């Protein structure tokens, strides 16, 4: 397995499990923890993957609203749909709302 294949497999595993320990990934892919850290760093440049330090809750996580292969609306598309929904009748608003819910990213709570 080359680096690109391993990174794709790591991404798929994280999307399935939502989080994993670096040690477990290293064991699973038969590489060093350093290699996994490098892979995670490389993946985090493109995908919403992050690490958390800590003995019990530490590990590699994928953002809660990210799923591999899911298409999202761009911020501009989302803003346009929200703007258009104010000018629509109730049935059209429901349709636009369902599109936004299905393809829009969840808004982060501050």
Backbone bond lengths (Angstrom), bond angles and torsions (degrees), N, CA, C in turn:
res aa  C-N    CA-C-N  psi(-1)  N-CA   C-N-CA  omega(-1)  CA-C   N-CA-C  phi
1 X - - - 1.462 - - 1.528 107.85 -
2 X 1.332 116.29 125.10 1.458 118.55 178.36 1.528 110.18 -85.84
3 X 1.332 116.72 177.20 1.464 121.54 -174.61 1.528 111.85 -61.46
4 X 1.326 117.60 -42.66 1.473 120.73 -178.96 1.530 110.85 -64.22
5 X 1.311 117.29 -41.82 1.469 120.78 178.77 1.532 110.69 -66.20
6 X 1.331 115.71 -41.02 1.466 119.98 179.44 1.529 110.46 -64.23
7 X 1.321 117.21 -42.61 1.468 120.56 179.98 1.523 110.91 -64.49
8 X 1.307 116.74 -39.68 1.467 119.93 176.72 1.533 110.30 -63.36
9 X 1.315 116.77 -41.25 1.467 120.95 179.10 1.532 110.82 -66.58
10 X 1.333 116.74 -38.47 1.473 120.55 176.62 1.520 109.72 -62.65
11 X 1.327 116.70 -45.84 1.460 121.12 179.40 1.529 110.85 -59.95
12 X 1.317 116.87 -44.62 1.467 120.76 178.71 1.529 111.16 -63.17
13 X 1.327 116.97 -40.84 1.464 120.76 178.50 1.525 110.57 -63.88
14 X 1.322 117.18 -43.67 1.462 120.48 179.89 1.527 111.60 -66.11
15 X 1.321 117.47 -39.22 1.465 119.68 178.50 1.521 111.16 -66.17
16 X 1.300 116.73 -31.12 1.453 121.45 178.69 1.528 111.60 -77.10
17 X 1.335 115.95 -46.10 1.476 121.31 -174.46 1.523 113.25 -91.87
18 X 1.309 118.27 -20.72 1.467 126.98 -178.05 1.520 113.18 76.21
19 X 1.319 119.79 -24.81 1.473 122.38 175.00 1.510 108.86 -161.39
20 X 1.323 114.81 156.09 1.466 119.46 178.95 1.520 108.70 -160.75
21 X 1.305 115.82 154.54 1.465 122.10 176.63 1.535 108.88 -81.87
22 X 1.313 115.62 144.92 1.462 121.33 178.76 1.526 110.58 -60.35
23 X 1.327 116.60 -40.40 1.466 120.11 179.99 1.524 111.38 -60.23
24 X 1.330 116.42 -40.75 1.465 120.71 179.94 1.524 111.50 -66.34
25 X 1.334 116.16 -41.21 1.461 119.62 178.28 1.527 110.97 -65.16
26 X 1.328 116.74 -39.90 1.470 120.74 178.72 1.527 109.97 -62.36
27 X 1.318 117.07 -43.07 1.461 121.27 178.85 1.533 110.53 -65.08
28 X 1.321 115.80 -46.41 1.464 121.10 -177.77 1.534 112.06 -60.81
29 X 1.335 116.64 -41.08 1.463 120.31 -176.27 1.532 113.09 -97.93
30 X 1.331 115.64 4.69 1.469 122.00 175.42 1.529 112.83 55.03
31 X 1.350 114.49 46.55 1.459 122.04 175.94 1.529 107.86 -133.85
32 X 1.310 116.40 174.91 1.464 120.06 179.84 1.533 110.60 -78.71
33 X 1.321 115.24 162.10 1.457 120.17 176.29 1.528 110.16 -62.87
34 X 1.325 116.83 -35.24 1.471 121.06 177.71 1.534 110.43 -60.30
35 X 1.318 116.72 -41.44 1.467 120.73 178.62 1.525 110.23 -63.22
36 X 1.326 116.86 -42.68 1.472 120.63 178.07 1.521 109.81 -63.18
37 X 1.326 117.26 -43.01 1.478 120.13 178.60 1.532 110.23 -59.76
38 X 1.321 116.95 -42.14 1.469 120.46 177.84 1.524 111.01 -64.60
39 X 1.328 116.32 -41.24 1.465 120.48 178.11 1.528 110.81 -62.77
40 X 1.316 116.29 -44.24 1.466 121.05 -179.60 1.526 109.95 -64.12
41 X 1.312 117.04 -41.19 1.461 120.61 177.67 1.528 110.02 -60.68
42 X 1.308 117.04 -45.92 1.462 121.67 178.95 1.533 110.99 -62.86
43 X 1.312 117.70 -44.17 1.466 121.30 179.11 1.529 111.82 -64.93
44 X 1.339 116.48 -35.37 1.461 120.08 -176.60 1.526 112.46 -68.57
45 X 1.326 117.50 -14.41 1.465 120.47 176.56 1.526 111.41 -74.58
46 X 1.320 117.11 -21.28 1.465 121.92 -176.86 1.525 112.70 -116.41
47 X 1.323 117.11 -31.91 1.461 121.91 -173.96 1.529 109.99 -118.47
48 X 1.343 117.24 156.47 1.466 120.68 -179.76 1.532 111.87 -78.29
49 X 1.322 114.86 69.61 1.462 122.51 179.76 1.520 107.64 -114.32
50 X 1.317 116.61 138.83 1.461 120.25 179.78 1.519 109.83 -145.87
51 X 1.323 115.09 162.23 1.459 120.22 178.46 1.521 109.27 -112.17
52 X 1.307 115.08 153.11 1.454 122.53 176.84 1.520 106.94 -128.85
53 X 1.325 116.16 131.85 1.463 120.76 177.05 1.516 109.89 -83.90
54 X 1.296 115.46 149.89 1.447 119.35 176.66 1.511 111.85 143.79
55 X 1.297 115.05 148.34 1.459 120.25 -176.43 1.523 112.82 -67.90
56 X 1.326 116.41 -41.55 1.467 119.49 -174.25 1.521 113.31 -103.11
57 X 1.314 117.75 -36.64 1.466 120.74 -178.23 1.518 112.23 -106.06
58 X 1.304 117.38 6.63 1.456 120.89 -178.85 1.520 111.31 -74.14
59 X 1.318 115.18 158.05 1.456 120.08 177.26 1.506 111.77 146.98
60 X 1.307 115.22 -163.78 1.450 122.78 -179.84 1.518 107.70 -106.74
61 X 1.304 116.41 132.49 1.460 122.29 -177.51 1.519 110.17 -125.42
62 X 1.323 115.59 153.32 1.455 121.60 171.13 1.530 106.25 -112.82
63 X 1.316 116.85 141.87 1.449 122.11 -178.33 1.526 110.69 -52.13
64 X 1.312 117.10 140.13 1.463 121.10 -171.68 1.523 114.42 -62.50
65 X 1.337 118.51 -26.11 1.465 118.46 -179.24 1.523 113.10 -101.77
66 X 1.340 117.71 12.86 1.456 120.74 179.14 1.519 110.76 -99.88
67 X 1.308 114.97 130.26 1.456 121.50 174.18 1.516 107.40 -134.43
68 X 1.292 116.53 134.30 1.447 122.51 -177.20 1.526 110.57 -57.79
69 X 1.316 115.94 128.77 1.448 121.15 178.22 1.517 115.25 86.30
70 X 1.326 118.18 -5.20 1.461 119.98 -179.82 1.525 109.25 -79.06
71 X 1.307 116.32 133.24 1.457 122.69 177.17 1.527 109.08 -90.01
72 X 1.322 116.87 135.52 1.455 122.03 178.46 1.518 110.32 -117.61
73 X 1.323 115.55 152.43 1.453 120.45 172.83 1.518 108.85 -72.79
74 X 1.325 116.38 144.93 1.463 120.08 173.71 1.528 107.30 -73.84
75 X 1.320 118.38 161.14 1.467 119.83 177.89 1.533 112.30 -56.74
76 X 1.331 117.10 -36.70 1.466 121.03 179.31 1.532 110.76 -66.88
77 X 1.332 117.48 -42.08 1.464 121.04 178.75 1.523 110.51 -64.55
78 X 1.323 115.66 -43.32 1.462 120.52 179.60 1.522 110.93 -61.98
79 X 1.335 117.32 -44.93 1.463 121.12 179.98 1.533 110.90 -62.30
80 X 1.327 116.94 -41.12 1.456 120.36 179.24 1.531 111.19 -63.77
81 X 1.320 117.54 -45.19 1.466 120.38 179.10 1.521 111.36 -62.81
82 X 1.329 116.83 -40.62 1.470 119.88 178.43 1.528 110.65 -64.87
83 X 1.334 116.34 -38.98 1.463 120.95 178.39 1.530 110.33 -66.22
84 X 1.326 116.75 -44.38 1.458 120.69 179.74 1.524 112.45 -63.92
85 X 1.325 116.56 -33.74 1.466 119.47 -177.04 1.525 112.41 -63.69
86 X 1.328 117.66 -24.04 1.470 120.22 179.37 1.529 111.52 -73.22
87 X 1.341 116.74 -17.46 1.459 121.33 -177.32 1.528 112.54 -105.07
88 X 1.323 116.73 9.65 1.468 121.47 -175.79 1.519 111.24 -106.35
89 X 1.335 114.24 162.69 1.459 118.59 173.40 1.534 109.40 -76.96
90 X 1.302 117.00 175.44 1.472 121.52 -173.36 1.529 112.86 -59.31
91 X 1.319 118.14 -44.21 1.473 121.63 -179.22 1.534 110.57 -64.16
92 X 1.322 118.06 -43.45 1.458 122.15 178.21 1.533 110.90 -64.80
93 X 1.327 116.63 -37.56 1.467 120.74 176.93 1.525 110.42 -62.44
94 X 1.326 117.12 -39.81 1.460 121.03 178.06 1.526 111.15 -63.43
95 X 1.333 116.61 -41.48 1.467 120.64 178.68 1.520 110.23 -64.81
96 X 1.330 116.79 -48.23 1.467 120.06 178.72 1.526 111.25 -61.99
97 X 1.302 116.53 -38.75 1.464 120.63 178.27 1.520 111.55 -62.57
98 X 1.331 116.35 -40.05 1.467 119.35 178.86 1.531 111.49 -67.56
99 X 1.336 117.28 -35.16 1.467 120.96 176.26 1.520 110.00 -65.43
100 X 1.323 116.51 -45.60 1.469 121.23 179.68 1.523 110.34 -62.39
101 X 1.329 116.37 -41.96 1.466 119.79 -179.89 1.528 111.41 -65.26
102 X 1.318 117.27 -39.61 1.462 121.62 -176.84 1.523 112.52 -75.22
103 X 1.331 117.45 -39.85 1.458 120.24 -172.44 1.524 115.08 -113.56
104 X 1.323 117.98 -4.28 1.461 121.01 178.74 1.516 110.67 -88.51
105 X 1.307 115.44 149.85 1.465 119.91 175.33 1.520 109.24 -76.33
106 X 1.334 115.46 146.94 1.451 119.37 175.83 1.520 108.49 -66.77
107 X 1.327 115.27 138.61 1.460 119.50 178.28 1.508 108.61 -78.03
108 X 1.338 115.64 135.22 1.461 121.40 179.97 1.508 110.32 -73.98
109 X 1.311 115.79 137.70 1.454 121.30 175.72 1.513 108.42 -80.61
110 X 1.338 115.99 135.11 1.464 119.88 -177.25 1.496 110.63 -99.04
